């Protein structure tokens, strides 16, 4: 299973990066492959390529705002979450991705 994810919050500072870190830790704990793009105050970092996206089983959008370049995910199975859910229970978010697959 491979998940690609985007995290973004309104201010693009702490929560964007905290959510990315929480997803990476949770996925590692559950032995799931994940790549996380952050869309924060510094713009898009760790940008997911079209290749990354097309080879993923699930795309997770963990955001409280509209993400940039959302059209990249139009052909994917997308699961959406808000930042708070990722920060408070990242394992449940990852498991929901697994259930959605």
Secondary structure, 3 states (H helix, E strand, C coil): CEEEEEEECCCCCHHHHHHHHHHHHHHHHCCCEEEEEEEECCEEECCCCHHHHHCCCEEEEEECCCCCCHHHHCCCCEEEECHHHHHHCHHHHHHHHHHHC
